[in-house]
Amino acid sequence: MAIKDLVAKTEIERGTVFRVLYTLEKSGYVERLPNKAYRSKFRRRARLGYSAPLAGTPFRRDVLKGLEKAAQKFDAELVVLDNTDKETGMVLDNVKVFLEAGVDLVIEFQPVETIAHLLADRFSSAGIHVIAVESLIPGTVFFGANNYQAGKLAGQTLGRFANERWEGRFDKVVLIGSSLMPLASKARTTGAKDGIEELVGALDEERIIRLDGQTHVETSRAAAITMLNGLAADTRLLISAFNDPSAIGALQAVRALGRERQVAIVGQNGTEEARAEIRNPDSPFIASVAYFPERFGEKLLSVAMSIIKGDKVPLAIYIDNVVLAADNIDKYYPTASQPSSLLEPALGQSTPD
């Protein structure tokens, strides 16, 4: 700031402002710039809050690891709180902790959308910026996937498989969604259906089976077992799951009933378990749409620091999804015997209309 600006803001006499600045400069607290403006040399480290389920899936663990590593790089403090407990009152206690810690910004990863909106409102009321991971919440900066497009990639992969391996002949499309994430789930399953139809033609509603996997292996496995028991043993199925745990649950059900040859499964997230199945030539788990959560940290911290500095950032930062399949998986996730060289970062920026 220039002296005249400081005089206007403080309403202190110009000579006094000059003497104070001179003293602060000599003491090492401010510096005088070539344009004769002054700036502070004393800045506290940025303090960021991260509220998320800290256990349960490899995806969540990879995001946290990336954030912790990036916080060190950006010399920022990271206050981490677990919001695994689904009781609204207990999750809201995290708001108080962050306020008492004096965080500058909160990165919120809350799978239950109703709670996510409530948390974001509390932070907004307190004047704290929020980056919402995975959940599109008004008043926050969104970071995550375009769920419709991610679902469409999965559907296109299944459609190509059906055309190439089964000459386009299959009986049912199974869409495993999640009631825990209604908006994201609906977008992914709609995208999957549209992607399949692009390759095989329009699907009658009677050929579509919708299951609620609730993002979990066990719930998805139980739902898939019930479904499979109600179908003939030779029924050919194309299965698109909301995430890899749901896809793994469906796979377990398929294997338990010995129906691997009649099924093709595509998941979402590109987790370690999914990658192991993709590398298995006998597995019906043919692909997973990758999100690269291990790379989230640096991008999130970069956006957070820009927001704290007052820079303009897009309202939505979308990641670039890649379909991991047998023919490309080693490029993105080399095995121990291969050189550790990933392709270009799978993160991009865009602003929705």
C-alpha positions as CSV (number, residue, x, y, z in Angstrom):
1,M,0.0,0.0,0.0
2,A,1.1,3.6,-0.7
3,I,1.4,6.1,2.2
4,K,-1.7,8.0,0.9
5,D,-3.8,4.8,1.0
6,L,-2.7,4.1,4.6
7,V,-3.5,7.7,5.6
8,A,-7.0,7.3,4.0
9,K,-7.7,4.0,5.8
10,T,-6.3,4.9,9.2
11,E,-7.2,8.6,9.2
12,I,-3.8,9.2,10.8
13,E,-1.7,12.3,9.9
14,R,0.7,11.6,7.0
15,G,3.8,12.5,8.9
16,T,2.9,10.1,11.7
17,V,2.2,7.3,9.2
18,F,5.6,7.9,7.5
19,R,7.4,7.7,10.9
20,V,5.7,4.5,11.9
21,L,6.5,2.9,8.5
22,Y,10.1,4.1,8.8
23,T,10.4,2.4,12.2
24,L,8.7,-0.8,11.0
25,E,11.0,-0.9,8.0
26,K,14.1,-0.6,10.1
27,S,12.8,-3.3,12.5
28,G,12.3,-5.7,9.6
29,Y,8.5,-5.8,9.7
30,V,7.8,-4.0,6.4
31,E,9.7,-3.4,3.2
32,R,9.6,-0.4,0.8
33,L,9.0,-1.4,-2.8
34,P,10.5,0.3,-5.9
35,N,7.1,2.0,-6.6
36,K,7.3,3.6,-3.1
37,A,4.5,1.4,-1.7
38,Y,5.0,-0.7,1.4
39,R,4.2,-4.3,2.2
40,S,4.4,-6.5,5.3
41,K,7.2,-8.9,5.7
42,F,5.5,-10.7,8.5
43,R,2.9,-13.2,7.5
44,R,1.6,-16.2,9.4
45,R,1.4,-19.5,7.7
46,A,-1.9,-20.2,6.0
47,R,-4.1,-22.4,8.2
48,L,-6.4,-24.8,6.3
49,G,-9.0,-27.1,7.6
50,Y,-9.7,-30.5,6.0
51,S,-13.0,-32.2,7.0
52,A,-13.5,-35.7,5.5
53,P,-14.1,-39.4,6.2
54,L,-10.5,-40.4,7.0
55,A,-11.0,-44.2,6.6
56,G,-13.0,-46.7,4.6
57,T,-11.7,-46.4,1.1
58,P,-8.3,-46.1,-0.6
59,F,-9.6,-43.1,-2.4
60,R,-10.1,-41.2,0.8
61,R,-6.7,-42.2,2.2
62,D,-5.0,-41.2,-1.1
63,V,-6.6,-37.7,-1.0
64,L,-5.4,-37.2,2.6
65,K,-1.8,-38.3,1.8
66,G,-1.7,-35.9,-1.1
67,L,-3.0,-33.0,1.0
68,E,-0.5,-33.6,3.8
69,K,2.4,-33.7,1.3
70,A,1.2,-30.6,-0.5
71,A,0.8,-28.7,2.8
72,Q,4.5,-29.2,3.5
73,K,5.3,-27.9,0.0
74,F,3.2,-24.8,0.4
75,D,4.3,-24.3,4.0
76,A,0.7,-24.3,5.2
77,E,-0.8,-25.7,8.4
78,L,-3.4,-28.4,7.9
79,V,-6.0,-29.1,10.6
80,V,-7.6,-32.5,9.8
81,L,-10.9,-33.6,11.3
82,D,-12.8,-36.8,10.7
83,N,-16.4,-36.6,9.7
84,T,-17.0,-40.3,9.3
85,D,-19.8,-40.2,11.9
86,K,-23.1,-39.6,10.1
87,E,-24.8,-37.9,13.1
88,T,-25.3,-34.3,12.0
89,G,-24.7,-32.9,15.5
90,M,-21.4,-34.6,15.9
91,V,-20.2,-33.6,12.4
92,L,-21.2,-30.0,13.1
93,D,-18.9,-30.0,16.1
94,N,-16.1,-29.9,13.5
95,V,-17.2,-26.4,12.6
96,K,-16.6,-25.2,16.2
97,V,-13.1,-26.7,16.2
98,F,-12.2,-25.1,12.9
99,L,-13.5,-21.7,14.1
100,E,-11.5,-22.0,17.3
101,A,-8.4,-22.9,15.3
102,G,-8.8,-19.8,13.2
103,V,-8.6,-21.5,9.8
104,D,-8.5,-19.4,6.7
105,L,-10.3,-21.9,4.5
106,V,-11.9,-25.3,4.8
107,I,-11.6,-28.2,2.3
108,E,-14.8,-30.2,2.9
109,F,-15.2,-33.8,1.7
110,Q,-18.6,-34.9,3.0
111,P,-20.2,-37.8,1.1
112,V,-23.6,-37.2,2.6
113,E,-24.9,-34.2,0.6
114,T,-27.5,-33.0,3.1
115,I,-24.8,-32.6,5.7
116,A,-22.3,-31.2,3.2
117,H,-24.8,-28.3,2.5
118,L,-25.3,-27.7,6.2
119,L,-21.6,-27.5,6.9
120,A,-20.9,-25.2,4.0
121,D,-23.7,-22.8,5.2
122,R,-22.1,-22.7,8.7
123,F,-18.7,-21.9,7.3
124,S,-20.1,-19.3,5.0
125,S,-21.9,-17.6,7.9
126,A,-18.6,-17.4,9.7
127,G,-16.9,-15.8,6.7
128,I,-14.7,-18.9,5.9
129,H,-14.1,-19.9,2.3
130,V,-15.0,-23.5,1.4
131,I,-13.7,-25.8,-1.3
132,A,-16.2,-28.6,-1.7
133,V,-14.7,-31.9,-2.9
134,E,-17.1,-34.2,-4.8
135,S,-20.3,-32.3,-3.7
136,L,-21.6,-29.4,-5.8
137,I,-22.7,-26.9,-3.2
138,P,-23.8,-23.3,-3.8
139,G,-21.5,-20.7,-2.4
140,T,-18.4,-22.9,-2.5
141,V,-15.7,-23.7,-5.0
142,F,-16.3,-27.2,-6.4
143,F,-13.4,-29.6,-6.9
144,G,-14.1,-33.0,-8.4
145,A,-15.4,-34.9,-11.4
146,N,-18.0,-34.1,-13.9
147,N,-20.1,-37.0,-12.8
148,Y,-22.2,-37.3,-15.9
149,Q,-19.1,-37.4,-18.2
150,A,-17.4,-39.9,-15.9
151,G,-20.5,-42.1,-16.0
152,K,-20.6,-41.7,-19.8
153,L,-17.0,-42.9,-20.1
154,A,-18.0,-46.1,-18.2
155,G,-21.0,-46.6,-20.4
156,Q,-19.0,-46.2,-23.6
157,T,-16.5,-48.7,-22.4
158,L,-19.3,-51.3,-21.7
159,G,-20.9,-50.6,-25.0
160,R,-17.6,-51.2,-26.9
161,F,-17.1,-54.4,-24.9
162,A,-20.6,-55.7,-25.8
163,N,-20.0,-54.9,-29.5
164,E,-16.5,-56.4,-29.7
165,R,-16.9,-59.4,-27.4
166,W,-20.6,-60.3,-27.6
167,E,-21.5,-58.9,-31.1
168,G,-23.8,-56.4,-29.4
169,R,-25.9,-59.1,-27.8
170,F,-26.6,-58.8,-24.0
171,D,-29.7,-59.0,-21.8
172,K,-29.6,-56.4,-19.1
173,V,-27.8,-53.2,-18.0
174,V,-27.2,-53.0,-14.2
175,L,-26.7,-49.5,-12.8
176,I,-25.4,-49.5,-9.2
177,G,-26.0,-46.1,-7.7
178,S,-25.9,-44.7,-4.2
179,S,-28.7,-43.2,-2.1
180,L,-26.0,-41.5,0.0
181,M,-25.0,-39.3,-2.9
182,P,-28.2,-38.8,-4.8
183,L,-27.2,-36.0,-7.2
184,A,-23.7,-37.5,-8.1
185,S,-25.2,-41.0,-8.3
186,K,-27.9,-40.0,-10.6
187,A,-25.5,-38.1,-12.9
188,R,-23.1,-41.1,-13.1
189,T,-25.8,-43.6,-13.8
190,T,-27.5,-41.4,-16.3
191,G,-24.2,-40.9,-18.0
192,A,-23.5,-44.6,-18.0
193,K,-26.9,-45.4,-19.7
194,D,-26.3,-42.7,-22.3
195,G,-22.8,-43.9,-23.0
196,I,-24.0,-47.5,-23.6
197,E,-26.8,-46.3,-25.8
198,E,-24.3,-44.4,-28.0
199,L,-22.7,-47.7,-28.9
200,V,-25.6,-50.2,-28.9
201,G,-28.7,-48.2,-29.5
202,A,-31.7,-47.2,-27.3
203,L,-32.4,-49.3,-24.3
204,D,-35.9,-50.2,-23.2
205,E,-36.5,-49.5,-19.5
206,E,-37.3,-53.1,-18.9
207,R,-33.7,-54.0,-19.8
208,I,-32.3,-51.7,-17.1
209,I,-31.8,-52.8,-13.4
210,R,-31.0,-50.2,-10.8
211,L,-29.4,-51.1,-7.5
212,D,-28.5,-49.1,-4.4
213,G,-25.0,-50.0,-3.5
214,Q,-24.6,-47.1,-1.0
215,T,-20.9,-46.8,-2.1
216,H,-20.0,-49.9,0.0
217,V,-18.7,-53.4,-1.0
218,E,-21.0,-55.3,1.4
219,T,-24.2,-53.5,0.5
220,S,-23.5,-53.8,-3.2
221,R,-22.6,-57.5,-2.9
222,A,-25.9,-58.2,-1.1
223,A,-27.9,-56.3,-3.7
224,A,-26.1,-58.0,-6.6
225,I,-26.6,-61.5,-5.1
226,T,-30.4,-60.9,-4.8
227,M,-30.5,-59.6,-8.3
228,L,-28.5,-62.5,-9.8
229,N,-30.6,-65.1,-8.0
230,G,-33.6,-63.7,-9.8
231,L,-32.1,-64.0,-13.3
232,A,-31.4,-67.0,-15.5
233,A,-27.8,-68.3,-15.2
234,D,-27.0,-67.4,-18.8
235,T,-28.2,-63.8,-18.6
236,R,-25.6,-61.4,-20.0
237,L,-25.1,-58.3,-17.9
238,L,-23.3,-55.0,-18.4
239,I,-22.7,-53.5,-14.9
240,S,-21.7,-49.9,-14.3
241,A,-21.1,-49.0,-10.6
242,F,-21.0,-45.7,-8.8
243,N,-17.5,-46.4,-7.4
244,D,-15.0,-49.2,-7.2
245,P,-16.2,-50.6,-3.8
246,S,-19.6,-51.1,-5.4
247,A,-18.0,-52.6,-8.4
248,I,-16.0,-55.0,-6.2
249,G,-19.1,-55.9,-4.3
250,A,-20.8,-56.8,-7.6
251,L,-17.8,-58.8,-8.7
252,Q,-17.8,-60.8,-5.5
253,A,-21.5,-61.7,-6.1
254,V,-20.7,-62.7,-9.7
255,R,-17.9,-64.9,-8.6
256,A,-19.9,-66.5,-5.7
257,L,-22.4,-67.7,-8.3
258,G,-19.9,-68.6,-11.0
259,R,-21.2,-66.1,-13.6
260,E,-17.9,-64.4,-14.6
261,R,-18.4,-65.3,-18.4
262,Q,-21.8,-63.6,-18.6
263,V,-20.8,-60.3,-17.0
264,A,-18.7,-57.2,-17.7
265,I,-18.1,-54.6,-14.9
266,V,-16.8,-51.1,-15.0
267,G,-16.1,-49.1,-11.8
268,Q,-15.2,-45.6,-10.9
269,N,-12.1,-44.2,-9.0
270,G,-9.3,-46.5,-10.3
271,T,-8.4,-47.8,-6.8
272,E,-5.7,-50.4,-6.1
273,E,-8.2,-53.2,-5.8
274,A,-9.7,-52.3,-9.2
275,R,-6.3,-52.1,-10.9
276,A,-5.5,-55.6,-9.6
277,E,-8.7,-56.9,-11.2
278,I,-8.1,-55.0,-14.5
279,R,-4.6,-56.7,-14.7
280,N,-6.3,-60.1,-14.2
281,P,-7.2,-61.4,-17.7
282,D,-9.8,-63.7,-16.3
283,S,-11.7,-61.0,-14.3
284,P,-15.0,-59.6,-15.6
285,F,-13.9,-56.3,-14.0
286,I,-12.8,-54.8,-17.3
287,A,-12.1,-51.2,-16.5
288,S,-12.4,-48.3,-14.0
289,V,-12.7,-44.6,-14.6
290,A,-9.7,-43.1,-12.8
291,Y,-9.7,-40.0,-10.7
292,F,-6.1,-40.0,-9.5
293,P,-6.8,-38.9,-5.9
294,E,-3.1,-39.1,-5.1
295,R,-2.8,-35.9,-7.2
296,F,-5.6,-34.0,-5.6
297,G,-3.5,-32.5,-2.8
298,E,-1.2,-30.1,-4.8
299,K,-4.1,-28.9,-6.9
300,L,-6.3,-28.3,-3.9
301,L,-3.6,-26.4,-2.0
302,S,-2.8,-24.3,-5.0
303,V,-6.5,-23.3,-5.4
304,A,-6.8,-22.7,-1.6
305,M,-3.8,-20.4,-1.5
306,S,-5.1,-18.4,-4.4
307,I,-8.5,-18.0,-2.7
308,I,-6.8,-16.9,0.5
309,K,-4.8,-14.3,-1.4
310,G,-8.0,-12.9,-2.9
311,D,-7.3,-14.1,-6.4
312,K,-10.2,-15.1,-8.7
313,V,-10.6,-18.8,-9.2
314,P,-13.1,-20.8,-11.3
315,L,-16.3,-21.7,-9.6
316,A,-15.6,-25.3,-10.5
317,I,-12.3,-27.2,-11.0
318,Y,-13.0,-30.4,-12.8
319,I,-10.5,-33.3,-12.8
320,D,-9.8,-35.1,-16.1
321,N,-11.0,-38.7,-15.9
322,V,-9.2,-41.5,-17.7
323,V,-10.6,-45.0,-18.4
324,L,-8.1,-47.5,-17.0
325,A,-8.1,-50.8,-18.9
326,A,-5.7,-53.6,-19.7
327,D,-4.2,-51.8,-22.6
328,N,-3.2,-48.6,-20.8
329,I,-3.1,-49.3,-17.1
330,D,0.7,-49.7,-16.9
331,K,1.1,-46.2,-18.4
332,Y,-0.7,-44.6,-15.5
333,Y,0.1,-47.0,-12.7
334,P,3.4,-48.8,-13.5
335,T,4.1,-52.0,-11.7
336,A,7.2,-52.2,-9.5
337,S,9.3,-53.6,-12.4
338,Q,8.5,-50.6,-14.6
339,P,9.8,-47.1,-14.6
340,S,7.7,-44.8,-12.4
341,S,6.7,-42.3,-15.1
342,L,3.1,-41.1,-15.2
343,L,1.6,-39.2,-18.1
344,E,0.6,-35.5,-17.9
345,P,-1.3,-34.5,-14.7
346,A,-4.9,-35.5,-14.9
347,L,-6.3,-32.3,-13.5
348,G,-7.8,-29.4,-15.4
349,Q,-9.9,-26.3,-14.8
350,S,-13.2,-25.2,-16.3
351,T,-16.1,-23.1,-15.3
352,P,-19.7,-24.3,-15.8
353,D,-22.1,-22.2,-17.8
